[in-house]
Amino acid sequence: MIDKSKTKINSKVQWTKFTVVLICYLLFLLWVKSWWGLIVVPFIYDVYISKKIRWQWWKDAEGPTRFLMSWVDALVFALVAVYFINLFFFQNFVIPSSSLEKSLLTGDYLFVSKVSYGPRIPETPLTMPLTQHTLPVVNAKSYIEWPHWDYRRVKGLGNVKLNDIVVFNYPAGDTICSSDQWQQQDYYAMSYGIGEQLYQQNHSMPQLKSLNRIQQRRYFDMIYALGRNYILSHQQEYGEIITRPADRRENYVKRCVGLPGQTLQIKNRIVYLNGKANKEPDNVQYSYYVKLRCPMPQELMDQLGISTEDITGLTQYGFIPLTKKAVKALSKRKDIVQSIRLNTDAQTGDLYPLNGYTGWTRDNYGPIWIPKKGATVKLDMNNIAIYERPIHVYEGNNLKIVNGNIYINGKVAHSYKFKMDYYWMMGDNRHNSADSRYWGFVPESHIVGKPIFIWWSHNPDHPGLSGIRWNRLFNLVDNIK
């Protein structure tokens, strides 16, 4: 009787576990809208009820087999759990550069929520957990490109809002040079830059402003081809030209300063949206030419948030990124600072679009309309360079220009209706940030998630415990305005 009673109780417990797990799993499938997952249900049933498959056969083994398989079992479970959590709920992200200083600092570790904007169904689902695109040590791809699924996003808690700090995949990272030395460089900017240098060796530079749009287009196509062919013919230096799917491109973090459907313009460094000035971040930085009478004391550097990297840049280039607070404080230190003035130097080249002449600079840019899902834009040779990449690369259309006529999927096009929303991202360190001014729009398909809080922060200029920024731990990113 006792054995039957225990068996009955165990059966009820197993059925209860199975029911709870099944309900949670079905709710998950309902959320992600993927009923292919129903093929897993029989296996869940077998684990808890029928037990026809010996999932843990190794427990009956002896010696090293049991010991080894217990570790393999734990490791596989951990990797699957991490993969699942990182894919749909949250992941860690570390600030690698100073583009958002002094809002987010180099060495800040962020807890990034994927639920905030809705997680993406992976385009490349077969990947090694805890890697983005490359396996450490062996330096090989950490993902398999087949199967490849089209972009789809699960419903989240909200949408990207103006001035949100956002983690996203680097849009221009679809094509890179495989050599370690050049992997982090913008392949397209490299191609145009190399092509221009090669062209100048045998020709005088044309006055692009005096050329019509068709002539400008032919010039940019020519120098891009020159640069690309040079890279292809020098594989020992640059490596192979490889491509990456959207979800395997580098992760970037910037502030969203322009939403879908808005017209953005930068006038004298201030961002305007639909003609109205957007609020600057509290700790926005611009570069200043500074002449020092003597080395800057470490105490003053720490007080103003000036890093060793900043001082190195000052030594090399003569300017340094500073907040308004830092400018005001340094202006009063006549014993240290001889002179300080805003860096207004800004080249017109190397800005988006790379294959169109605009005359814009980093401080005076636009106006530019940000594409919105379902909205239609009229196309002509005056604006095709701006919208060519979203239409061709991000939305997968075949776009060609022949004698000034625009062809989309083989048909002459005078307008285009966008399939996705796009965003304009910029760093708070405005004169030291590779952002949308240089590589253009961020499509919704590249949005990764929203940073929630800083869970760890370590100053790379100070090793060990002295580098821990205790005052930044668990600060909410939403409070960084």
KOLVORO-437317 format. One record per residue (C-alpha): residue in one letter; z, y, x. Coordinates in Angstrom, 2 decimals, padded with zeros to 5 digits. Example, Ala and Ser with C-alpha at 12.3 -4.5 7.8 and 13.67 -1.06 7.14 Angstrom:
// KOLVORO-437317
@code=A zz=007.80 yy=-004.50 xx=012.30
@code=S zz=007.14 yy=-001.06 xx=013.67
//
This chain:
// KOLVORO-437317
@code=M zz=000.00 yy=000.00 xx=000.00
@code=I zz=000.90 yy=002.40 xx=002.79
@code=D zz=-002.43 yy=001.80 xx=004.59
@code=K zz=-004.37 yy=002.34 xx=001.36
@code=S zz=-002.41 yy=005.52 xx=000.68
@code=K zz=-003.12 yy=006.84 xx=004.19
@code=T zz=-006.79 yy=005.93 xx=003.85
@code=K zz=-006.99 yy=007.78 xx=000.54
@code=I zz=-005.30 yy=010.86 xx=002.01
@code=N zz=-007.59 yy=010.81 xx=005.05
@code=S zz=-010.59 yy=010.49 xx=002.76
@code=K zz=-009.50 yy=013.53 xx=000.76
@code=V zz=-008.95 yy=015.52 xx=003.96
@code=Q zz=-012.41 yy=014.59 xx=005.24
@code=W zz=-014.04 yy=015.49 xx=001.94
@code=T zz=-012.17 yy=018.82 xx=001.92
@code=K zz=-013.33 yy=019.59 xx=005.45
@code=F zz=-016.88 yy=018.59 xx=004.59
@code=T zz=-016.88 yy=020.79 xx=001.45
@code=V zz=-015.54 yy=023.85 xx=003.31
@code=V zz=-017.99 yy=023.43 xx=006.20
@code=L zz=-020.91 yy=022.83 xx=003.81
@code=I zz=-020.11 yy=025.93 xx=001.72
@code=C zz=-019.86 yy=028.10 xx=004.83
@code=Y zz=-023.10 yy=026.68 xx=006.18
@code=L zz=-024.97 yy=027.20 xx=002.90
@code=L zz=-023.69 yy=030.78 xx=002.68
@code=F zz=-024.98 yy=031.32 xx=006.20
@code=L zz=-028.42 yy=029.94 xx=005.25
@code=L zz=-028.43 yy=032.19 xx=002.20
@code=W zz=-027.66 yy=035.18 xx=004.44
@code=V zz=-030.40 yy=034.46 xx=006.96
@code=K zz=-032.81 yy=033.28 xx=004.22
@code=S zz=-033.87 yy=030.22 xx=006.17
@code=W zz=-033.78 yy=027.00 xx=004.15
@code=W zz=-035.16 yy=024.97 xx=007.02
@code=G zz=-031.52 yy=024.62 xx=007.97
@code=L zz=-030.99 yy=022.21 xx=005.07
@code=I zz=-032.24 yy=019.41 xx=007.33
@code=V zz=-028.89 yy=019.67 xx=009.13
@code=V zz=-026.86 yy=018.90 xx=005.96
@code=P zz=-027.19 yy=015.08 xx=006.27
@code=F zz=-025.82 yy=015.27 xx=009.81
@code=I zz=-022.85 yy=017.35 xx=008.63
@code=Y zz=-022.25 yy=014.71 xx=005.95
@code=D zz=-022.35 yy=011.96 xx=008.55
@code=V zz=-019.87 yy=013.73 xx=010.85
@code=Y zz=-017.22 yy=014.02 xx=008.12
@code=I zz=-017.97 yy=011.25 xx=005.59
@code=S zz=-020.41 yy=008.42 xx=006.36
@code=K zz=-019.89 yy=008.33 xx=010.15
@code=K zz=-022.92 yy=006.13 xx=010.78
@code=I zz=-023.71 yy=007.87 xx=014.07
@code=R zz=-021.20 yy=007.47 xx=016.88
@code=W zz=-021.08 yy=011.13 xx=017.89
@code=Q zz=-018.22 yy=010.61 xx=020.31
@code=W zz=-019.04 yy=007.16 xx=021.62
@code=W zz=-017.73 yy=008.10 xx=025.01
@code=K zz=-014.12 yy=008.05 xx=023.76
@code=D zz=-014.27 yy=004.26 xx=023.78
@code=A zz=-015.48 yy=004.23 xx=027.38
@code=E zz=-013.24 yy=003.98 xx=030.40
@code=G zz=-013.02 yy=005.54 xx=033.84
@code=P zz=-015.34 yy=008.34 xx=035.01
@code=T zz=-017.69 yy=008.04 xx=031.99
@code=R zz=-014.99 yy=009.16 xx=029.57
@code=F zz=-013.80 yy=011.91 xx=031.88
@code=L zz=-017.30 yy=013.24 xx=032.56
@code=M zz=-018.49 yy=013.08 xx=028.95
@code=S zz=-015.37 yy=014.87 xx=027.71
@code=W zz=-016.34 yy=017.84 xx=029.91
@code=V zz=-020.00 yy=017.64 xx=028.86
@code=D zz=-018.95 yy=017.59 xx=025.20
@code=A zz=-016.71 yy=020.63 xx=025.65
@code=L zz=-019.36 yy=022.51 xx=027.63
@code=V zz=-022.13 yy=021.82 xx=025.09
@code=F zz=-019.87 yy=022.91 xx=022.23
@code=A zz=-018.95 yy=026.11 xx=024.08
@code=L zz=-022.59 yy=026.96 xx=024.87
@code=V zz=-023.71 yy=026.35 xx=021.28
@code=A zz=-020.82 yy=028.45 xx=019.94
@code=V zz=-021.56 yy=031.31 xx=022.35
@code=Y zz=-025.28 yy=031.14 xx=021.53
@code=F zz=-024.57 yy=031.29 xx=017.79
@code=I zz=-022.02 yy=034.12 xx=018.07
@code=N zz=-024.18 yy=036.21 xx=020.43
@code=L zz=-027.22 yy=035.70 xx=018.25
@code=F zz=-025.80 yy=036.70 xx=014.89
@code=F zz=-022.48 yy=038.51 xx=015.33
@code=F zz=-021.68 yy=040.27 xx=018.59
@code=Q zz=-022.26 yy=040.30 xx=022.32
@code=N zz=-021.00 yy=041.99 xx=025.44
@code=F zz=-022.94 yy=044.82 xx=027.07
@code=V zz=-022.15 yy=046.67 xx=030.30
@code=I zz=-023.33 yy=050.22 xx=031.00
@code=P zz=-025.55 yy=049.81 xx=034.11
@code=S zz=-026.58 yy=053.43 xx=034.74
@code=S zz=-025.52 yy=057.04 xx=034.28
@code=S zz=-028.01 yy=057.96 xx=031.54
@code=L zz=-025.27 yy=058.34 xx=028.90
@code=E zz=-022.63 yy=059.96 xx=031.09
@code=K zz=-020.20 yy=061.51 xx=030.43
@code=S zz=-020.12 yy=059.90 xx=026.97
@code=L zz=-020.36 yy=056.30 xx=028.19
@code=L zz=-019.72 yy=055.70 xx=031.87
@code=T zz=-021.18 yy=053.31 xx=034.41
@code=G zz=-018.83 yy=050.34 xx=034.37
@code=D zz=-017.94 yy=050.54 xx=030.66
@code=Y zz=-018.06 yy=047.15 xx=028.91
@code=L zz=-018.99 yy=047.39 xx=025.24
@code=F zz=-018.32 yy=045.14 xx=022.27
@code=V zz=-021.69 yy=045.33 xx=020.48
@code=S zz=-021.88 yy=044.42 xx=016.79
@code=K zz=-025.12 yy=042.85 xx=015.59
@code=V zz=-023.88 yy=042.77 xx=011.99
@code=S zz=-023.82 yy=046.60 xx=011.82
@code=Y zz=-027.63 yy=046.89 xx=011.60
@code=G zz=-028.30 yy=043.25 xx=010.76
@code=P zz=-029.00 yy=040.55 xx=013.39
@code=R zz=-032.56 yy=039.55 xx=014.16
@code=I zz=-033.85 yy=036.05 xx=013.68
@code=P zz=-034.72 yy=035.19 xx=017.32
@code=E zz=-038.38 yy=035.43 xx=018.25
@code=T zz=-037.77 yy=032.95 xx=021.07
@code=P zz=-034.98 yy=030.67 xx=019.78
@code=L zz=-035.02 yy=028.20 xx=022.70
@code=T zz=-033.08 yy=030.05 xx=025.38
@code=M zz=-030.15 yy=029.47 xx=027.70
@code=P zz=-026.97 yy=031.12 xx=026.30
@code=L zz=-025.52 yy=034.11 xx=028.18
@code=T zz=-028.87 yy=035.00 xx=029.75
@code=Q zz=-031.37 yy=037.67 xx=028.72
@code=H zz=-034.57 yy=036.52 xx=030.38
@code=T zz=-033.85 yy=035.03 xx=033.83
@code=L zz=-031.73 yy=032.13 xx=035.06
@code=P zz=-029.42 yy=033.16 xx=037.92
@code=V zz=-029.82 yy=031.58 xx=041.36
@code=V zz=-033.10 yy=029.80 xx=040.60
@code=N zz=-034.69 yy=033.06 xx=039.34
@code=A zz=-036.73 yy=031.30 xx=036.63
@code=K zz=-037.32 yy=032.14 xx=032.96
@code=S zz=-034.29 yy=031.33 xx=030.83
@code=Y zz=-036.29 yy=030.88 xx=027.63
@code=I zz=-039.23 yy=028.88 xx=026.30
@code=E zz=-041.95 yy=030.89 xx=024.57
@code=W zz=-042.67 yy=028.17 xx=022.02
@code=P zz=-041.83 yy=028.24 xx=019.21
@code=H zz=-042.38 yy=031.98 xx=018.75
@code=W zz=-041.32 yy=033.44 xx=015.40
@code=D zz=-042.39 yy=036.78 xx=013.94
@code=Y zz=-039.89 yy=039.61 xx=013.71
@code=R zz=-037.41 yy=039.35 xx=010.85
@code=R zz=-034.02 yy=040.99 xx=010.43
@code=V zz=-031.11 yy=039.75 xx=008.35
@code=K zz=-029.44 yy=042.29 xx=006.05
@code=G zz=-026.59 yy=044.05 xx=007.83
@code=L zz=-023.80 yy=046.46 xx=006.96
@code=G zz=-026.00 yy=049.55 xx=007.31
@code=N zz=-028.85 yy=051.26 xx=009.13
@code=V zz=-029.14 yy=053.31 xx=012.31
@code=K zz=-027.78 yy=056.80 xx=011.64
@code=L zz=-028.52 yy=060.06 xx=013.41
@code=N zz=-026.56 yy=060.41 xx=016.67
@code=D zz=-025.49 yy=056.74 xx=016.68
@code=I zz=-025.25 yy=055.16 xx=020.12
@code=V zz=-027.52 yy=052.12 xx=019.92
@code=V zz=-028.29 yy=049.05 xx=022.07
@code=F zz=-031.96 yy=048.07 xx=021.97
@code=N zz=-034.61 yy=046.18 xx=023.92
@code=Y zz=-036.59 yy=048.33 xx=026.34
@code=P zz=-039.92 yy=048.97 xx=024.51
@code=A zz=-042.06 yy=049.41 xx=027.64
@code=G zz=-040.63 yy=046.18 xx=029.08
@code=D zz=-043.29 yy=044.04 xx=027.43
@code=T zz=-045.19 yy=043.98 xx=030.74
@code=I zz=-043.62 yy=043.91 xx=034.21
@code=C zz=-044.39 yy=043.05 xx=037.82
@code=S zz=-042.61 yy=039.82 xx=038.76
@code=S zz=-041.54 yy=040.98 xx=042.24
@code=D zz=-037.80 yy=041.74 xx=042.34
@code=Q zz=-038.50 yy=045.11 xx=043.92
@code=W zz=-040.63 yy=046.27 xx=040.98
@code=Q zz=-039.21 yy=044.43 xx=037.97
@code=Q zz=-037.08 yy=047.37 xx=036.90
@code=Q zz=-039.94 yy=049.86 xx=037.17
@code=D zz=-042.01 yy=050.97 xx=034.18
@code=Y zz=-045.23 yy=049.00 xx=034.68
@code=Y zz=-047.35 yy=051.46 xx=032.70
@code=A zz=-046.04 yy=054.52 xx=034.55
@code=M zz=-046.67 yy=052.67 xx=037.83
@code=S zz=-050.26 yy=051.86 xx=036.86
@code=Y zz=-051.09 yy=055.43 xx=035.87
@code=G zz=-049.29 yy=056.84 xx=038.92
@code=I zz=-051.03 yy=054.51 xx=041.40
@code=G zz=-054.37 yy=055.07 xx=039.71
@code=E zz=-053.98 yy=058.84 xx=039.96
@code=Q zz=-053.14 yy=058.60 xx=043.66
@code=L zz=-056.21 yy=056.44 xx=044.31
@code=Y zz=-058.41 yy=058.81 xx=042.36
@code=Q zz=-057.15 yy=061.82 xx=044.35
@code=Q zz=-058.13 yy=060.15 xx=047.62
@code=N zz=-061.83 yy=060.60 xx=046.79
@code=H zz=-061.91 yy=063.24 xx=044.06
@code=S zz=-060.34 yy=066.55 xx=043.22
@code=M zz=-058.02 yy=066.44 xx=040.23
@code=P zz=-059.71 yy=067.58 xx=036.99
@code=Q zz=-058.25 yy=070.39 xx=034.91
@code=L zz=-057.25 yy=068.23 xx=031.99
@code=K zz=-056.58 yy=071.23 xx=029.78
@code=S zz=-060.24 yy=072.24 xx=030.02
@code=L zz=-061.53 yy=068.79 xx=029.01
@code=N zz=-062.07 yy=067.73 xx=025.42
@code=R zz=-060.11 yy=064.82 xx=023.97
@code=I zz=-062.84 yy=062.24 xx=024.59
@code=Q zz=-063.16 yy=063.31 xx=028.24
@code=Q zz=-059.38 yy=063.22 xx=028.65
@code=R zz=-059.27 yy=059.75 xx=027.20
@code=R zz=-061.94 yy=058.49 xx=029.58
@code=Y zz=-060.04 yy=059.95 xx=032.52
@code=F zz=-056.76 yy=058.24 xx=031.56
@code=D zz=-058.50 yy=054.92 xx=030.89
@code=M zz=-060.13 yy=055.16 xx=034.32
@code=I zz=-056.95 yy=055.87 xx=036.30
@code=Y zz=-055.04 yy=053.17 xx=034.40
@code=A zz=-057.74 yy=050.63 xx=035.29
@code=L zz=-057.61 yy=051.76 xx=038.93
@code=G zz=-053.84 yy=051.33 xx=039.06
@code=R zz=-053.81 yy=048.00 xx=037.24
@code=N zz=-056.54 yy=046.57 xx=039.45
@code=Y zz=-054.67 yy=047.71 xx=042.56
@code=I zz=-051.49 yy=045.95 xx=041.40
@code=L zz=-053.46 yy=042.80 xx=040.56
@code=S zz=-055.06 yy=042.76 xx=044.00
@code=H zz=-051.73 yy=043.23 xx=045.83
@code=Q zz=-049.70 yy=040.33 xx=044.45
@code=Q zz=-047.82 yy=039.85 xx=047.72
@code=E zz=-046.12 yy=043.20 xx=047.09
@code=Y zz=-045.97 yy=043.41 xx=043.29
@code=G zz=-046.03 yy=039.77 xx=042.26
@code=E zz=-047.76 yy=038.59 xx=039.11
@code=I zz=-048.10 yy=040.74 xx=036.00
@code=I zz=-046.06 yy=038.96 xx=033.34
@code=T zz=-045.19 yy=039.68 xx=029.71
@code=R zz=-041.94 yy=039.29 xx=027.80
@code=P zz=-041.35 yy=038.92 xx=024.04
@code=A zz=-039.40 yy=041.72 xx=022.37
@code=D zz=-036.03 yy=039.93 xx=022.27
@code=R zz=-036.24 yy=038.98 xx=025.96
@code=R zz=-036.77 yy=042.51 xx=027.29
@code=E zz=-034.06 yy=044.42 xx=029.12
@code=N zz=-031.24 yy=045.84 xx=026.99
@code=Y zz=-030.88 yy=049.64 xx=026.99
@code=V zz=-028.29 yy=051.88 xx=025.37
@code=K zz=-029.03 yy=055.45 xx=024.27
@code=R zz=-028.21 yy=057.87 xx=021.49
@code=C zz=-030.50 yy=058.02 xx=018.45
@code=V zz=-031.56 yy=061.67 xx=018.10
@code=G zz=-034.49 yy=061.17 xx=015.73
@code=L zz=-034.87 yy=059.04 xx=012.60
@code=P zz=-037.95 yy=057.61 xx=010.86
@code=G zz=-039.99 yy=060.26 xx=009.07
@code=Q zz=-038.46 yy=063.20 xx=010.95
@code=T zz=-040.43 yy=065.64 xx=013.09
@code=L zz=-038.75 yy=066.10 xx=016.46
@code=Q zz=-039.21 yy=068.93 xx=018.89
@code=I zz=-037.31 yy=069.86 xx=022.05
@code=K zz=-037.19 yy=073.60 xx=022.74
@code=N zz=-035.36 yy=074.83 xx=025.82
@code=R zz=-033.48 yy=071.51 xx=026.02
@code=I zz=-032.25 yy=071.62 xx=022.38
@code=V zz=-033.45 yy=068.88 xx=020.01
@code=Y zz=-034.78 yy=070.15 xx=016.67
@code=L zz=-035.35 yy=067.88 xx=013.66
@code=N zz=-037.59 yy=069.22 xx=010.92
@code=G zz=-037.05 yy=072.67 xx=012.40
@code=K zz=-033.23 yy=072.48 xx=012.44
@code=A zz=-031.25 yy=072.19 xx=015.69
@code=N zz=-029.44 yy=068.86 xx=016.07
@code=K zz=-025.87 yy=068.96 xx=017.37
@code=E zz=-025.68 yy=068.31 xx=021.09
@code=P zz=-023.27 yy=065.61 xx=022.26
@code=D zz=-019.88 yy=066.98 xx=023.30
@code=N zz=-020.39 yy=065.81 xx=026.88
@code=V zz=-024.12 yy=066.46 xx=027.22
@code=Q zz=-025.18 yy=066.95 xx=030.84
@code=Y zz=-028.00 yy=068.84 xx=032.53
@code=S zz=-028.75 yy=069.06 xx=036.22
@code=Y zz=-027.75 yy=072.16 xx=038.18
@code=Y zz=-028.66 yy=073.37 xx=041.64
@code=V zz=-025.35 yy=073.67 xx=043.48
@code=K zz=-024.62 yy=074.96 xx=046.97
@code=L zz=-021.23 yy=073.98 xx=048.37
@code=R zz=-019.22 yy=075.85 xx=050.98
@code=C zz=-017.32 yy=072.67 xx=051.83
@code=P zz=-017.13 yy=069.05 xx=050.63
@code=M zz=-015.85 yy=068.69 xx=047.08
@code=P zz=-012.27 yy=067.29 xx=047.00
@code=Q zz=-011.88 yy=063.84 xx=045.42
@code=E zz=-009.20 yy=065.21 xx=043.09
@code=L zz=-011.65 yy=067.77 xx=041.68
@code=M zz=-014.37 yy=065.13 xx=041.36
@code=D zz=-012.05 yy=062.86 xx=039.36
@code=Q zz=-010.94 yy=065.78 xx=037.18
@code=L zz=-014.53 yy=066.73 xx=036.29
@code=G zz=-015.90 yy=063.18 xx=036.14
@code=I zz=-018.23 yy=063.67 xx=039.12
@code=S zz=-019.14 yy=060.34 xx=040.72
@code=T zz=-020.09 yy=059.38 xx=044.27
@code=E zz=-023.61 yy=058.76 xx=042.91
@code=D zz=-023.70 yy=062.38 xx=041.70
@code=I zz=-022.65 yy=063.72 xx=045.11
@code=T zz=-025.26 yy=061.52 xx=046.82
@code=G zz=-027.91 yy=063.03 xx=044.53
@code=L zz=-026.68 yy=066.51 xx=045.35
@code=T zz=-027.03 yy=065.80 xx=049.07
@code=Q zz=-030.53 yy=064.39 xx=048.69
@code=Y zz=-032.05 yy=066.66 xx=046.06
@code=G zz=-029.83 yy=069.72 xx=045.86
@code=F zz=-028.87 yy=069.30 xx=042.20
@code=I zz=-026.19 yy=067.44 xx=040.26
@code=P zz=-025.65 yy=066.54 xx=036.57
@code=L zz=-022.84 yy=068.58 xx=035.01
@code=T zz=-021.26 yy=069.11 xx=031.61
@code=K zz=-020.58 yy=072.63 xx=030.31
@code=K zz=-016.91 yy=072.10 xx=031.09
@code=A zz=-017.71 yy=071.15 xx=034.70
@code=V zz=-020.05 yy=074.14 xx=035.15
@code=K zz=-017.34 yy=076.49 xx=033.91
@code=A zz=-014.72 yy=074.95 xx=036.21
@code=L zz=-016.96 yy=074.97 xx=039.31
@code=S zz=-018.05 yy=078.54 xx=038.68
@code=K zz=-014.43 yy=079.59 xx=039.15
@code=R zz=-014.04 yy=077.70 xx=042.44
@code=K zz=-015.57 yy=080.29 xx=044.77
@code=D zz=-013.72 yy=078.65 xx=047.66
@code=I zz=-015.83 yy=075.51 xx=047.20
@code=V zz=-019.02 yy=076.54 xx=045.37
@code=Q zz=-021.36 yy=079.15 xx=046.83
@code=S zz=-023.85 yy=079.18 xx=043.94
@code=I zz=-024.72 yy=077.24 xx=040.78
@code=R zz=-027.75 yy=077.55 xx=038.50
@code=L zz=-029.47 yy=075.45 xx=035.85
@code=N zz=-032.36 yy=073.27 xx=036.97
@code=T zz=-035.28 yy=074.43 xx=034.83
@code=D zz=-037.93 yy=072.70 xx=036.97
@code=A zz=-039.84 yy=070.24 xx=034.81
@code=Q zz=-043.16 yy=068.54 xx=035.48
@code=T zz=-045.69 yy=068.01 xx=032.71
@code=G zz=-046.70 yy=064.52 xx=033.90
@code=D zz=-045.10 yy=061.07 xx=033.48
@code=L zz=-044.11 yy=061.76 xx=029.87
@code=Y zz=-045.08 yy=059.90 xx=026.73
@code=P zz=-047.89 yy=059.46 xx=025.88
@code=L zz=-049.03 yy=058.51 xx=029.38
@code=N zz=-052.67 yy=058.36 xx=028.28
@code=G zz=-052.86 yy=061.75 xx=026.62
@code=Y zz=-052.62 yy=065.37 xx=027.76
@code=T zz=-049.96 yy=067.40 xx=025.94
@code=G zz=-048.58 yy=069.97 xx=028.38
@code=W zz=-045.06 yy=068.95 xx=027.28
@code=T zz=-042.05 yy=068.78 xx=029.61
@code=R zz=-038.69 yy=067.04 xx=029.37
@code=D zz=-037.09 yy=070.30 xx=028.19
@code=N zz=-039.92 yy=071.47 xx=025.91
@code=Y zz=-041.40 yy=068.49 xx=024.12
@code=G zz=-043.29 yy=067.97 xx=020.88
@code=P zz=-043.45 yy=068.46 xx=017.97
@code=I zz=-043.84 yy=064.75 xx=017.32
@code=W zz=-043.57 yy=062.91 xx=013.99
@code=I zz=-041.52 yy=059.69 xx=014.10
@code=P zz=-043.23 yy=056.85 xx=012.18
@code=K zz=-041.56 yy=055.56 xx=009.01
@code=K zz=-042.10 yy=052.25 xx=007.24
@code=G zz=-044.60 yy=052.69 xx=004.40
@code=A zz=-045.63 yy=056.20 xx=005.51
@code=T zz=-049.24 yy=056.99 xx=006.39
@code=V zz=-050.39 yy=059.17 xx=009.27
@code=K zz=-053.86 yy=060.66 xx=009.66
@code=L zz=-055.48 yy=059.60 xx=012.92
@code=D zz=-057.84 yy=061.50 xx=015.18
@code=M zz=-058.38 yy=062.05 xx=018.88
@code=N zz=-055.64 yy=064.69 xx=018.91
@code=N zz=-052.84 yy=062.27 xx=018.06
@code=I zz=-054.10 yy=058.73 xx=018.67
@code=A zz=-052.46 yy=058.58 xx=022.12
@code=I zz=-049.07 yy=059.12 xx=020.42
@code=Y zz=-049.47 yy=056.42 xx=017.77
@code=E zz=-051.68 yy=053.94 xx=019.62
@code=R zz=-048.82 yy=051.92 xx=021.09
@code=P zz=-046.91 yy=051.46 xx=017.79
@code=I zz=-050.13 yy=050.46 xx=015.99
@code=H zz=-051.48 yy=048.18 xx=018.72
@code=V zz=-048.47 yy=046.74 xx=020.58
@code=Y zz=-045.54 yy=046.82 xx=018.14
@code=E zz=-047.45 yy=046.08 xx=014.92
@code=G zz=-050.07 yy=043.78 xx=016.44
@code=N zz=-053.33 yy=045.46 xx=015.45
@code=N zz=-056.52 yy=045.44 xx=017.48
@code=L zz=-057.17 yy=049.11 xx=018.27
@code=K zz=-060.20 yy=050.43 xx=020.15
@code=I zz=-061.72 yy=053.85 xx=020.72
@code=V zz=-065.49 yy=054.07 xx=021.06
@code=N zz=-067.17 yy=057.46 xx=021.55
@code=G zz=-064.32 yy=059.26 xx=019.84
@code=N zz=-064.19 yy=056.88 xx=016.87
@code=I zz=-060.99 yy=054.93 xx=016.23
@code=Y zz=-061.36 yy=051.28 xx=015.23
@code=I zz=-058.43 yy=049.25 xx=013.88
@code=N zz=-059.13 yy=045.54 xx=013.46
@code=G zz=-062.87 yy=046.21 xx=013.74
@code=K zz=-063.05 yy=048.94 xx=011.11
@code=V zz=-063.29 yy=052.72 xx=011.56
@code=A zz=-059.85 yy=054.16 xx=010.78
@code=H zz=-058.93 yy=057.71 xx=009.82
@code=S zz=-055.34 yy=056.87 xx=008.90
@code=Y zz=-052.72 yy=054.16 xx=009.30
@code=K zz=-049.78 yy=052.96 xx=007.18
@code=F zz=-046.81 yy=051.87 xx=009.30
@code=K zz=-045.11 yy=048.50 xx=008.78
@code=M zz=-041.84 yy=049.35 xx=010.55
@code=D zz=-039.36 yy=052.16 xx=011.06
@code=Y zz=-039.17 yy=053.82 xx=014.47
@code=Y zz=-036.46 yy=055.80 xx=016.28
@code=W zz=-036.22 yy=058.39 xx=019.03
@code=M zz=-033.59 yy=057.58 xx=021.68
@code=M zz=-032.27 yy=059.88 xx=024.41
@code=G zz=-029.46 yy=059.78 xx=026.95
@code=D zz=-026.66 yy=062.36 xx=027.00
@code=N zz=-027.35 yy=062.89 xx=030.71
@code=R zz=-030.53 yy=064.69 xx=029.68
@code=H zz=-032.04 yy=065.36 xx=033.12
@code=N zz=-031.29 yy=061.87 xx=034.42
@code=S zz=-032.28 yy=059.55 xx=031.59
@code=A zz=-035.33 yy=057.32 xx=031.18
@code=D zz=-035.67 yy=057.58 xx=027.42
@code=S zz=-038.13 yy=058.15 xx=024.57
@code=R zz=-039.54 yy=061.22 xx=026.31
@code=Y zz=-040.96 yy=058.82 xx=028.91
@code=W zz=-041.78 yy=055.64 xx=026.96
@code=G zz=-041.94 yy=056.72 xx=023.34
@code=F zz=-040.69 yy=055.31 xx=020.06
@code=V zz=-038.21 yy=052.45 xx=019.65
@code=P zz=-039.40 yy=050.15 xx=016.83
@code=E zz=-036.85 yy=048.60 xx=014.50
@code=S zz=-037.84 yy=045.17 xx=015.87
@code=H zz=-036.23 yy=046.17 xx=019.18
@code=I zz=-032.85 yy=047.27 xx=017.77
@code=V zz=-030.11 yy=044.93 xx=019.06
@code=G zz=-026.85 yy=046.33 xx=017.69
@code=K zz=-024.19 yy=048.99 xx=017.58
@code=P zz=-021.45 yy=049.38 xx=020.21
@code=I zz=-018.06 yy=049.33 xx=018.48
@code=F zz=-015.51 yy=049.84 xx=021.24
@code=I zz=-015.03 yy=049.78 xx=025.01
@code=W zz=-013.10 yy=046.60 xx=025.84
@code=W zz=-013.08 yy=047.12 xx=029.61
@code=S zz=-013.90 yy=049.97 xx=031.98
@code=H zz=-013.96 yy=049.99 xx=035.77
@code=N zz=-015.05 yy=052.84 xx=038.02
@code=P zz=-017.49 yy=051.43 xx=040.63
@code=D zz=-016.38 yy=054.17 xx=043.05
@code=H zz=-012.83 yy=052.76 xx=043.18
@code=P zz=-012.37 yy=049.05 xx=044.01
@code=G zz=-009.62 yy=046.87 xx=042.60
@code=L zz=-006.92 yy=047.97 xx=040.19
@code=S zz=-007.32 yy=051.63 xx=041.14
@code=G zz=-010.75 yy=051.62 xx=039.47
@code=I zz=-009.53 yy=050.54 xx=036.02
@code=R zz=-009.97 yy=053.38 xx=033.53
@code=W zz=-006.96 yy=052.61 xx=031.35
@code=N zz=-007.52 yy=055.63 xx=029.12
@code=R zz=-010.92 yy=054.27 xx=028.02
@code=L zz=-009.83 yy=050.78 xx=027.01
@code=F zz=-010.43 yy=050.05 xx=023.31
@code=N zz=-011.78 yy=053.53 xx=022.62
@code=L zz=-014.07 yy=053.49 xx=019.57
@code=V zz=-017.66 yy=054.41 xx=020.42
@code=D zz=-018.06 yy=056.19 xx=017.06
@code=N zz=-015.47 yy=058.72 xx=018.27
@code=I zz=-017.77 yy=059.65 xx=021.20
@code=K zz=-019.71 yy=062.47 xx=019.58
//
